[in-house]
Amino acid sequence: MTASPICTGCCRDGQFHAGPRRHTLSDGRSLVVFCLGAYRGLDHRPTAVSRILHAFKYRQDRSAGRALVWLARRYSALLDSPHETLIVPVPLDGRTLRARGFNQAAWIARGVAATHRLRLDTVGLRRQRHIAAQATLSRAGRRLQSAAEFTADKRRFEGKRVLLVDDVATTGTTLSNCALALSRAGAHRVDAVTLLGVDRYHLSDGAQRRGRTSSAEQDGAEAELPKRRPNEQRR
């Protein structure tokens, strides 16, 4: 799988800010994650698309959701995906899905699947339980609590090539654990694509400036985005 440079900061073709990234799974396999754009721009501020995503996830702005699908279709066209690839969104746990009413990763995945005319599977990969918000945990904490978080249906994925889809890649822990579950279910190969990626530079730079890595920085520095309402939940 390959990708051409794009920029979701200004919604025009340009510099490929974030990715691809390579993660090594606990079974020795590699997961390559393509981030179609950056969560933050070169000025350290959230990009235009990250604000659209925030409005969709936490304010249920369906027009923002439609804009994300449009962006996903446009930018994922730059990916070279074989025709046998199965598109799989990162699932939400049941409690978060009921509260939010939708899975933003599934919206984006539909755009990717439609662009490439590939089959979409939204039920074969499952999230086991509700867990603490990822933004409140350290990288080690994310790994520990996510180890058995996902299960995959072997009947759906054995021998298949899978493209995981999510909205944002931060440390890669969630995507890695999804990929591990799919590999254990017999998937032949697993790659991943996200609409946005948090650059390692921004994560490390924030820690150096403050002497620690805050929860906001772990989740793409949402502190600079409009505040969520009291009843808004994050993944």
N, C-alpha and C positions, 0 to 999 in steps of 0.2 A: 504494500500500500504506500502511495506517495501523496504529497500535497504540495501545491504551489503557494507562494507567499500571499497573504491577505492581511488586512488590518480592520478589526471590528471597532477600533477606537474611533475612527472617523467614518466607518461604513464604506470605505473605498479600498480598492486593491492597493497594496503597499507593503510595508515591512511585516514579516512573519514574527510577531513579538514573542510568542510562547510556544515552545515545542519544536519537533517532537521530543518526548521524554521516554526513557527506557527504564522500566522497573523489573527487578528480578523477583519472581514469586518464590514461595517457600519450597515448591517442588522443583525448582531449578529452571523453570521456563521463564521466558522474557515476555513482558507486556510493553508494547509501544503505544504511547498516548499522544495523539495529535490534538493540539489545542488550536482552534481556528482563530483565536484572537486573544488579546490581553485583558485581564480584569482591570489593571491599572495602566495608564499611559506613562510616557517618559517623564511627565511632571509629577508622578506618584499619585495622581488623582484617579478615581474610578472612571472608566471610559463610558462613552455614551451607551454602549450596549449593556454594560454592567448595570446601569441605572434602569434600563428597560427591563432587564431580568429581575431586578429587585422589585419593580412595580408589579410584575406578573406574579412572582412567588409570594410576596407578603401583602399585597394589596388586591390580589385577585383581579387585576386589570387585564381583561381578556383581549383588548386591543393590543396591549403590549405582548401578550402571548402570540397573537397572530403575526406581529412584527418579528418575533423570535423565530417562528416557523419559516417566515419568508427569508430571514437571514440564514437559517440553517440550510434551506434549499439552495440558496445562492452560493454559499461558501462551501458546502459539502460537495458541490459539483466539481470542485477542484481536487477532490480525493479520487484516487483510482481504486475502486472497490470491485473485486471480481463478482460475477453474476450469481455465484452460489453463496455469497455471504448472507448471513442471517443477522438482522438488526435487532439489538436487544437493549432497551433502556434500563438504566440503574433503577431498581424499584424503591419505593417508599415503604416504610412499615405501615400497617393498617391504621394505626391511630393518627399518624400524621396525614395519611391520605384522606381519611374521613374528615379531619379538621380543615384541610386545605381545599379538598374537593377535586383535586387533579394532581397529576405527577408531571412537573415541568420537563423532566427528562423524556417522558413519553411524547410530549408535544414536539420536542425537538427531534426525537427519533422518527416520528411520522414524516417530518419534512425531509430527513435524510433518506428514509426508505422510498418516499415518493420520487425523489430526484433520481435515484439509481434504479428504481423499479425492482426493489428487493423486498423479500418477505420480512415482516415485522412480527416479533414474538414478545408479547407483553405479559405473559403469564408463566413462562417456564423458569425464570429466575425469580426467587422469592426472598424477601427480607424477613428474618425470623421474628424479630421483636423490636419494640420501641427502645431506643438507647438514648443516652445523654447527647445533647447537641454537640456535633463534632467541633464546633468553634470553641467550646469550653475545655477541650482536652489537649494535652500535649501530643506530639507525634507518637510517643511510646504508648500513651493512653488510648489513642485511636487504634493502634495495632492490637492491643490486648482485648479491647471490647469488641473488635470487629472480626476476630479470628473465626468464630462460628456464626457470623451474622447472616450469611447468605447460603441458600441451598439452590441447586439446579436440578431439573428433571432430565435424567439420563436419556429417556426416550426421545426428547426433543433435540438434544445437543450432541449426541454421540456421533463422532466423525464429521461434525459441522465446523465451518469457519464462521466465527462470530465477530461482529463489530459492536462493542459496547458504546452506549451513548449517554452522556450526562451533561449537565449545564456548566459546571465549573470544576476544574481540577485544581486542588490546593496542594496537598502533600502526595496525593496518589494512593492513599491507604484504601479508600472505599473502592476505587476501580480495581486495585490489586486483589482485594478480597473477592470481588465479583468474578474476576478472571480466574482466581484459584478455584472457586466453586464450579465454574464452567469447565475448567480443565479436569477436575475430578469427575465431572459428569461425562467426560469423554470427548469434549470439544477438541477438534484437530488443531485449531489455532484461534487465538483471541487477540484482537487489537481493540483500541478504544479511541474515541473522538469526543471532545467536549467543545462547547461553544466558546468558552473562555478558560484561560489558565492564569493562575497566580504565579508570577515569575519568582523563582527562588531568590533573585536579587531583592525583591520587595520584602519577602519574608525575613531574610537575614538583615537587610538594612534597617527594618523596623526594630529588630531585636537589639541591634547595635546602638540605635539612637535612644532607646528607652532602657537598655540594660536588661531587657527580658522580652519574651515573645508574648504579646497580649492575645486575648481571645479574639479581638477584632482582627488582628493581623493573621491569625490562623484561618479566618474565614474570608480572606480577601479584603480586610480592612473595611468592613461595612460601617464602621464608625463615621466615615465620611459621607455615607449615603443618607438619604432621608430616614428619619427615625421610624421604626415600625410601631404599629399600634399595639396596645397592651395584649390583645388576644392573638397577635400574629405569631406564628411558630416558624422556626427554621428547621431545615433538615439536620 
